[in-house]
Amino acid sequence: MTTFITRYATSGAGIRLAVKDLIDMAGEPTTAGCRAVADRAVPAARDAACLAGAREAGARIVGRTNLHELALGVTGVNEWYGTPVNPLDPTRVPGGSSSGSAVAVATDEADVAYGSDTGGSIRIPAACCGIAGLKTTWGRIPLDGVWPLAPSFDTVGPMARTVGGLVTGMQLLEPGFSIAGVEGTDLVIGRLPIEADPAITAALDQALGLVGWDSRELAVRGWDDATLQAGLLLVVEAWDSDAALVAEDPEGISDGVRGRLELGGSFDEDTVAAAWGVQRAWKAALERVFAEVDLLVTPTLSIFAPPLEDGDDLLVSRCTLPVNLAGVPAVSLPVPTGGPLPASMQLIGPAQSEERLLAAAVVLEAAVASA
């Protein structure tokens, strides 16, 4: 099996939940999709904190899902456990790093899946597999018991076939969660002028036209630099997280992932300090933007899911990293193109706005479905 690293037999009426295999479950080893980790893993003493709500709600955990090794990759390809098969087109990448979680819900093997998102690892596979995914506000969902990649950016969030499934996922992660009302056309949307495949741009234009929001083009200064510096800081922190693992068992980590980790250890202190300065300025810039608009809209990816042999094209086509640099939430949801593959729209909100962000996504999803 390539979707799941571990499967469980379940029965009953509870929500079927798939859990990315970097989230601890009591009595089970955590592999992080990596041979070096798996060879040293022992059964976890307790659940990760983010599983408490699912346990209380009686969710049925159907399995621990595959991922891009150590959550450090955009393709979802895994040398040790195989590659989850993209249900839209098996010749294309499923996206990473939460590839197994995306495929599990896209193929109806789970109602909700938990993924992690450090630089786009929920939203990228959601876009590639035609499902919905929510990157939560940094710090909102506890990360105790979750294998770290870049702690200043790591988040856990839900993936599902519909926005309603994301709401259910948030209710498992945060009992008592409910969406806030968004009345019809009462939102002001800033549309970032990001160059994308014409079919993707047209699909987003059509969807925004259907929902009738006040949509205006908005150039946000610093977007490209935020993308660059977020990528730098992510691998710097990833090296801090996994350098000991590289030293102990370099052959237990695939060449591509090990190379990205080692890159993170190559930057000097001045370069890293300058990147953190960009992060602070970027957070402040977005706060000013959200004083003028309710949400920002971009494509999640500027291309459709690429063929397996061209998967690294996602590194330059993802529109996700600036969101992680600012720590704000974003939802990705599929938008039809009239062709075999959907586009994916990314709605970005201010910090702690998941209730309103998902409410807006419900409105948009309904407008597209009724067209």
Kinemage of the C-alpha trace (Angstrom):
@kinemage 1
@onewidth
@group {chain A} dominant
@subgroup {mainchain}
@vectorlist {calphas} color= white
{ca met a 1} P 0.000 0.000 0.000
{ca thr a 2} L 1.205 3.497 -0.758
{ca thr a 3} L -1.572 5.671 0.688
{ca phe a 4} L -1.141 4.323 4.216
{ca ile a 5} L 1.966 3.272 6.094
{ca thr a 6} L -0.292 1.473 8.593
{ca arg a 7} L -3.953 0.494 8.131
{ca tyr a 8} L -6.449 -0.319 10.878
{ca ala a 9} L -9.675 -2.307 10.723
{ca thr a 10} L -12.528 -0.219 12.107
{ca ser a 11} L -16.266 -0.447 12.457
{ca gly a 12} L -19.036 1.689 13.864
{ca ala a 13} L -20.576 5.065 13.157
{ca gly a 14} L -17.724 7.396 14.021
{ca ile a 15} L -16.070 9.738 11.547
{ca arg a 16} L -13.347 7.965 9.565
{ca leu a 17} L -10.101 9.788 10.279
{ca ala a 18} L -6.707 9.289 8.611
{ca val a 19} L -3.658 10.576 10.484
{ca lys a 20} L -0.372 11.651 8.893
{ca asp a 21} L 2.424 9.433 10.144
{ca leu a 22} L 4.293 12.164 11.951
{ca ile a 23} L 1.538 12.592 14.543
{ca asp a 24} L 2.048 10.346 17.570
{ca met a 25} L -0.582 7.734 18.438
{ca ala a 26} L -0.322 5.892 21.731
{ca gly a 27} L 1.095 2.406 21.233
{ca glu a 28} L 2.205 3.025 17.632
{ca pro a 29} L 5.651 3.963 16.280
{ca thr a 30} L 5.920 7.220 14.337
{ca thr a 31} L 7.961 6.914 11.130
{ca ala a 32} L 7.726 10.415 9.575
{ca gly a 33} L 7.929 8.483 6.302
{ca cys a 34} L 11.654 7.977 6.844
{ca arg a 35} L 13.661 4.771 7.236
{ca ala a 36} L 16.110 6.395 9.647
{ca val a 37} L 13.236 7.371 11.946
{ca ala a 38} L 11.376 4.079 11.540
{ca asp a 39} L 14.461 2.020 12.426
{ca arg a 40} L 14.709 3.834 15.772
{ca ala a 41} L 11.003 4.265 16.492
{ca val a 42} L 9.328 2.798 19.554
{ca pro a 43} L 5.604 2.829 20.272
{ca ala a 44} L 4.520 6.290 21.379
{ca ala a 45} L 3.747 6.576 25.086
{ca arg a 46} L 0.777 8.864 24.444
{ca asp a 47} L -1.247 10.518 21.724
{ca ala a 48} L -0.190 13.820 20.254
{ca ala a 49} L -2.216 16.627 21.820
{ca cys a 50} L -4.059 17.303 18.556
{ca leu a 51} L -5.741 13.872 18.699
{ca ala a 52} L -7.599 14.569 21.956
{ca gly a 53} L -10.735 15.962 20.308
{ca ala a 54} L -10.961 13.103 17.818
{ca arg a 55} L -10.679 10.541 20.592
{ca glu a 56} L -13.382 12.300 22.608
{ca ala a 57} L -15.670 12.412 19.572
{ca gly a 58} L -15.250 8.705 18.867
{ca ala a 59} L -13.567 9.146 15.501
{ca arg a 60} L -12.433 5.904 13.871
{ca ile a 61} L -8.768 6.159 12.913
{ca val a 62} L -8.502 4.155 9.695
{ca gly a 63} L -4.760 4.442 9.277
{ca arg a 64} L -1.515 6.391 9.422
{ca thr a 65} L -0.882 8.022 6.087
{ca asn a 66} L 2.213 8.138 3.931
{ca leu a 67} L 4.031 11.420 3.325
{ca his a 68} L 7.005 12.999 1.667
{ca glu a 69} L 9.878 11.898 3.879
{ca leu a 70} L 10.291 13.978 7.063
{ca ala a 71} L 7.565 16.284 5.637
{ca leu a 72} L 10.304 17.997 3.613
{ca gly a 73} L 9.126 17.910 0.020
{ca val a 74} L 6.400 19.052 -2.348
{ca thr a 75} L 5.917 16.017 -4.601
{ca gly a 76} L 4.690 13.364 -2.163
{ca val a 77} L 7.118 10.832 -3.636
{ca asn a 78} L 8.530 8.519 -0.970
{ca glu a 79} L 11.533 6.272 -1.628
{ca trp a 80} L 10.880 4.030 1.374
{ca tyr a 81} L 7.099 3.548 1.426
{ca gly a 82} L 6.102 4.182 -2.175
{ca thr a 83} L 4.171 7.087 -3.635
{ca pro a 84} L 0.426 7.586 -3.085
{ca val a 85} L -1.384 7.444 -6.408
{ca asn a 86} L -3.041 10.669 -7.553
{ca pro a 87} L -6.684 9.640 -8.110
{ca leu a 88} L -7.191 12.314 -10.776
{ca asp a 89} L -4.332 11.030 -12.929
{ca pro a 90} L -1.915 8.306 -11.781
{ca thr a 91} L 0.858 9.726 -13.997
{ca arg a 92} L 0.921 12.939 -11.933
{ca val a 93} L 2.348 13.653 -8.489
{ca pro a 94} L -0.067 13.583 -5.545
{ca gly a 95} L 1.692 16.604 -3.993
{ca gly a 96} L 3.448 16.794 -0.679
{ca ser a 97} L 4.161 16.495 1.917
{ca ser a 98} L 0.717 15.291 3.113
{ca ser a 99} L 0.293 13.080 0.055
{ca gly a 100} L -1.254 10.057 1.744
{ca ser a 101} L -3.734 12.202 3.658
{ca ala a 102} L -4.896 13.867 0.423
{ca val a 103} L -5.285 10.575 -1.421
{ca ala a 104} L -7.083 8.914 1.518
{ca val a 105} L -9.893 11.462 1.466
{ca ala a 106} L -9.938 11.860 -2.328
{ca thr a 107} L -10.527 8.106 -2.716
{ca asp a 108} L -13.137 8.036 0.090
{ca glu a 109} L -10.998 5.915 2.388
{ca ala a 110} L -11.431 8.578 5.073
{ca asp a 111} L -13.927 11.360 5.757
{ca val a 112} L -11.264 13.649 7.192
{ca ala a 113} L -7.484 13.446 7.263
{ca tyr a 114} L -4.979 15.295 9.372
{ca gly a 115} L -2.014 16.760 7.575
{ca ser a 116} L 0.737 19.169 8.492
{ca asp a 117} L 1.607 22.375 6.673
{ca thr a 118} L 4.989 24.095 7.038
{ca gly a 119} L 5.377 25.530 3.545
{ca gly a 120} L 2.247 24.281 1.795
{ca ser a 121} L 2.143 20.611 2.762
{ca ile a 122} L -1.648 20.515 3.164
{ca arg a 123} L -2.589 22.924 0.391
{ca ile a 124} L -0.271 21.554 -2.315
{ca pro a 125} L -1.562 17.940 -2.194
{ca ala a 126} L -5.121 19.249 -1.833
{ca ala a 127} L -4.630 21.154 -5.093
{ca cys a 128} L -2.992 18.204 -6.846
{ca cys a 129} L -5.719 15.733 -5.814
{ca gly a 130} L -8.777 17.983 -6.198
{ca ile a 131} L -9.818 18.227 -2.552
{ca ala a 132} L -10.028 20.923 0.147
{ca gly a 133} L -7.384 21.630 2.781
{ca leu a 134} L -6.944 24.109 5.613
{ca lys a 135} L -3.627 25.508 6.819
{ca thr a 136} L -4.374 26.761 10.334
{ca thr a 137} L -2.999 29.815 12.114
{ca trp a 138} L 0.451 29.075 13.505
{ca gly a 139} L 0.135 28.132 17.166
{ca arg a 140} L -3.624 27.546 17.119
{ca ile a 141} L -3.449 23.725 17.111
{ca pro a 142} L -0.979 22.260 19.649
{ca leu a 143} L 2.033 20.446 18.187
{ca asp a 144} L 3.053 18.394 21.235
{ca gly a 145} L 3.722 14.896 19.899
{ca val a 146} L 4.106 15.961 16.247
{ca trp a 147} L 7.476 15.282 14.576
{ca pro a 148} L 8.972 18.757 14.037
{ca leu a 149} L 10.191 20.097 10.719
{ca ala a 150} L 10.435 23.895 11.158
{ca pro a 151} L 8.815 24.748 14.513
{ca ser a 152} L 8.371 28.455 13.695
{ca phe a 153} L 6.116 27.472 10.775
{ca asp a 154} L 4.731 23.974 11.490
{ca thr a 155} L 0.943 23.640 11.695
{ca val a 156} L -1.586 20.794 11.767
{ca gly a 157} L -4.880 21.053 9.888
{ca pro a 158} L -7.680 19.068 8.250
{ca met a 159} L -8.141 17.802 4.700
{ca ala a 160} L -11.477 16.667 3.242
{ca arg a 161} L -13.422 16.355 0.014
{ca thr a 162} L -15.572 19.389 0.846
{ca val a 163} L -15.424 22.510 2.960
{ca gly a 164} L -18.009 20.905 5.233
{ca gly a 165} L -15.482 18.161 5.856
{ca leu a 166} L -12.903 20.773 6.832
{ca val a 167} L -15.362 22.199 9.363
{ca thr a 168} L -15.811 18.701 10.783
{ca gly a 169} L -12.043 18.328 10.917
{ca met a 170} L -11.674 21.585 12.828
{ca gln a 171} L -14.366 20.439 15.258
{ca leu a 172} L -12.251 17.339 15.931
{ca leu a 173} L -9.082 19.389 16.336
{ca glu a 174} L -10.772 22.113 18.356
{ca pro a 175} L -14.000 20.947 20.046
{ca gly a 176} L -16.629 23.673 19.957
{ca phe a 177} L -15.380 25.159 16.694
{ca ser a 178} L -18.075 26.696 14.479
{ca ile a 179} L -17.977 28.893 11.408
{ca ala a 180} L -18.959 32.555 11.498
{ca gly a 181} L -21.660 33.911 9.196
{ca val a 182} L -20.684 35.429 5.864
{ca glu a 183} L -23.676 37.049 4.245
{ca gly a 184} L -23.747 36.676 0.479
{ca thr a 185} L -21.676 39.452 -1.030
{ca asp a 186} L -20.407 41.238 2.077
{ca leu a 187} L -16.703 40.453 1.607
{ca val a 188} L -13.959 42.578 0.105
{ca ile a 189} L -11.414 40.393 -1.654
{ca gly a 190} L -7.887 41.296 -2.727
{ca arg a 191} L -6.888 39.339 -5.825
{ca leu a 192} L -3.114 39.019 -6.130
{ca pro a 193} L -1.899 39.329 -9.733
{ca ile a 194} L -0.036 36.017 -9.886
{ca glu a 195} L 0.785 34.643 -13.323
{ca ala a 196} L -0.650 31.150 -13.732
{ca asp a 197} L -1.809 28.678 -16.345
{ca pro a 198} L -4.571 30.518 -18.266
{ca ala a 199} L -7.085 27.775 -17.465
{ca ile a 200} L -6.411 28.226 -13.747
{ca thr a 201} L -6.753 32.006 -13.940
{ca ala a 202} L -10.006 31.698 -15.895
{ca ala a 203} L -11.439 29.217 -13.390
{ca leu a 204} L -10.691 31.523 -10.461
{ca asp a 205} L -12.166 34.505 -12.322
{ca gln a 206} L -15.357 32.586 -13.044
{ca ala a 207} L -15.725 31.362 -9.460
{ca leu a 208} L -15.272 34.846 -8.012
{ca gly a 209} L -17.787 36.180 -10.511
{ca leu a 210} L -20.343 33.602 -9.388
{ca val a 211} L -20.054 34.446 -5.708
{ca gly a 212} L -20.376 38.181 -6.294
{ca trp a 213} L -17.860 39.427 -3.746
{ca asp a 214} L -16.261 42.844 -4.109
{ca ser a 215} L -13.083 41.599 -5.772
{ca arg a 216} L -10.251 43.935 -6.663
{ca glu a 217} L -6.734 43.366 -7.944
{ca leu a 218} L -4.246 44.075 -5.198
{ca ala a 219} L -0.487 43.984 -5.581
{ca val a 220} L 1.000 43.093 -2.197
{ca arg a 221} L 4.545 44.339 -2.063
{ca gly a 222} L 7.058 41.794 -0.810
{ca trp a 223} L 5.256 38.598 -1.901
{ca asp a 224} L 8.201 37.264 -3.927
{ca asp a 225} L 10.755 38.073 -1.234
{ca ala a 226} L 8.503 36.439 1.363
{ca thr a 227} L 8.493 33.297 -0.778
{ca leu a 228} L 12.288 33.302 -0.992
{ca gln a 229} L 12.974 33.976 2.675
{ca ala a 230} L 10.338 31.515 3.893
{ca gly a 231} L 12.029 28.773 1.890
{ca leu a 232} L 15.385 29.681 3.391
{ca leu a 233} L 14.159 29.756 6.986
{ca leu a 234} L 12.236 26.514 6.529
{ca val a 235} L 15.338 24.522 5.568
{ca val a 236} L 17.429 26.261 8.261
{ca glu a 237} L 14.996 25.110 10.946
{ca ala a 238} L 14.637 21.683 9.304
{ca trp a 239} L 18.404 21.247 9.640
{ca asp a 240} L 18.164 22.151 13.322
{ca ser a 241} L 15.380 19.567 13.731
{ca asp a 242} L 17.022 16.692 11.847
{ca ala a 243} L 20.798 17.278 11.826
{ca ala a 244} L 21.333 14.607 14.489
{ca leu a 245} L 19.389 12.115 12.379
{ca val a 246} L 21.578 12.908 9.360
{ca ala a 247} L 24.697 12.377 11.454
{ca glu a 248} L 23.472 9.066 12.888
{ca asp a 249} L 22.075 7.477 9.734
{ca pro a 250} L 22.676 9.419 6.520
{ca glu a 251} L 21.844 6.387 4.372
{ca gly a 252} L 18.463 6.113 6.067
{ca ile a 253} L 17.403 9.428 4.511
{ca ser a 254} L 16.854 9.713 0.769
{ca asp a 255} L 19.379 11.753 -1.207
{ca gly a 256} L 16.971 14.550 -2.099
{ca val a 257} L 15.724 15.116 1.438
{ca arg a 258} L 19.203 14.821 2.925
{ca gly a 259} L 20.471 17.379 0.406
{ca arg a 260} L 17.764 19.882 1.385
{ca leu a 261} L 18.551 19.359 5.058
{ca glu a 262} L 22.246 19.934 4.486
{ca leu a 263} L 21.461 23.059 2.487
{ca gly a 264} L 19.761 24.384 5.610
{ca gly a 265} L 23.010 24.064 7.508
{ca ser a 266} L 24.966 26.079 4.951
{ca phe a 267} L 23.635 29.598 5.598
{ca asp a 268} L 25.622 32.061 7.695
{ca glu a 269} L 24.190 33.907 10.689
{ca asp a 270} L 23.856 37.237 8.885
{ca thr a 271} L 21.817 35.684 6.080
{ca val a 272} L 19.500 33.989 8.549
{ca ala a 273} L 19.115 37.142 10.634
{ca ala a 274} L 18.218 39.123 7.512
{ca ala a 275} L 15.577 36.527 6.621
{ca trp a 276} L 13.986 36.868 10.063
{ca gly a 277} L 13.909 40.630 9.497
{ca val a 278} L 11.956 40.043 6.278
{ca gln a 279} L 9.562 37.810 8.214
{ca arg a 280} L 8.777 40.523 10.745
{ca ala a 281} L 8.255 43.123 8.017
{ca trp a 282} L 6.053 40.724 6.034
{ca lys a 283} L 3.784 39.992 8.988
{ca ala a 284} L 3.327 43.725 9.532
{ca ala a 285} L 2.640 44.285 5.825
{ca leu a 286} L -0.110 41.658 5.784
{ca glu a 287} L -1.700 43.126 8.890
{ca arg a 288} L -1.996 46.419 6.999
{ca val a 289} L -3.467 44.625 3.971
{ca phe a 290} L -6.107 42.942 6.117
{ca ala a 291} L -7.166 46.337 7.415
{ca glu a 292} L -8.274 47.068 3.831
{ca val a 293} L -9.629 43.691 2.619
{ca asp a 294} L -11.230 40.701 4.286
{ca leu a 295} L -9.423 37.997 2.357
{ca leu a 296} L -6.699 37.554 -0.219
{ca val a 297} L -7.146 35.217 -3.186
{ca thr a 298} L -4.462 33.421 -5.180
{ca pro a 299} L -4.213 30.142 -7.010
{ca thr a 300} L -2.812 27.486 -4.698
{ca leu a 301} L -0.547 26.395 -7.539
{ca ser a 302} L 0.145 28.293 -10.731
{ca ile a 303} L 0.239 25.001 -12.666
{ca phe a 304} L -1.721 21.771 -12.632
{ca ala a 305} L -0.203 18.759 -10.854
{ca pro a 306} L 2.873 17.920 -12.945
{ca pro a 307} L 3.915 14.470 -14.180
{ca leu a 308} L 5.814 12.350 -11.690
{ca glu a 309} L 9.094 12.959 -13.495
{ca asp a 310} L 8.610 16.746 -13.278
{ca gly a 311} L 7.352 16.940 -9.703
{ca asp a 312} L 9.910 19.499 -8.569
{ca asp a 313} L 8.167 22.045 -10.824
{ca leu a 314} L 5.922 22.523 -7.783
{ca leu a 315} L 8.796 24.239 -5.964
{ca val a 316} L 8.462 27.301 -8.201
{ca ser a 317} L 4.703 27.141 -8.824
{ca arg a 318} L 3.397 26.988 -5.230
{ca cys a 319} L 1.738 30.148 -3.911
{ca thr a 320} L 1.874 28.958 -0.323
{ca leu a 321} L 5.125 29.988 1.392
{ca pro a 322} L 4.237 33.634 2.181
{ca val a 323} L 1.241 32.359 4.166
{ca asn a 324} L 3.514 30.264 6.377
{ca leu a 325} L 5.986 33.113 6.809
{ca ala a 326} L 3.185 35.287 8.218
{ca gly a 327} L 1.625 32.467 10.262
{ca val a 328} L -1.889 33.207 8.954
{ca pro a 329} L -4.543 30.674 7.883
{ca ala a 330} L -5.442 29.723 4.321
{ca val a 331} L -7.912 27.329 2.750
{ca ser a 332} L -7.479 25.675 -0.635
{ca leu a 333} L -10.511 24.387 -2.482
{ca pro a 334} L -11.051 22.915 -5.950
{ca val a 335} L -12.590 25.021 -8.703
{ca pro a 336} L -13.756 23.413 -11.976
{ca thr a 337} L -12.005 24.343 -15.189
{ca gly a 338} L -14.179 22.528 -17.720
{ca gly a 339} L -11.274 20.139 -18.251
{ca pro a 340} L -10.204 16.898 -16.556
{ca leu a 341} L -8.277 18.646 -13.771
{ca pro a 342} L -9.652 21.262 -11.380
{ca ala a 343} L -7.870 24.452 -10.439
{ca ser a 344} L -7.345 25.224 -6.767
{ca met a 345} L -8.204 28.565 -5.187
{ca gln a 346} L -6.382 29.722 -2.067
{ca leu a 347} L -8.278 32.016 0.309
{ca ile a 348} L -5.988 33.692 2.853
{ca gly a 349} L -7.249 35.387 6.007
{ca pro a 350} L -5.758 37.241 8.967
{ca ala a 351} L -4.495 35.350 11.994
{ca gln a 352} L -7.134 33.403 13.957
{ca ser a 353} L -9.807 33.918 11.274
{ca glu a 354} L -10.531 30.245 10.519
{ca glu a 355} L -14.203 30.656 11.486
{ca arg a 356} L -14.793 33.388 8.914
{ca leu a 357} L -12.407 31.907 6.350
{ca leu a 358} L -14.254 28.586 6.254
{ca ala a 359} L -17.606 30.393 6.191
{ca ala a 360} L -16.458 32.234 3.076
{ca ala a 361} L -15.268 28.955 1.548
{ca val a 362} L -18.717 27.430 2.151
{ca val a 363} L -20.333 30.309 0.246
{ca leu a 364} L -17.897 29.999 -2.642
{ca glu a 365} L -18.208 26.213 -2.837
{ca ala a 366} L -22.007 26.474 -2.954
{ca ala a 367} L -21.932 29.130 -5.674
{ca val a 368} L -19.640 27.019 -7.843
{ca ala a 369} L -21.701 23.872 -7.279
{ca ser a 370} L -24.943 25.554 -8.286
{ca ala a 371} L -23.547 27.126 -11.488
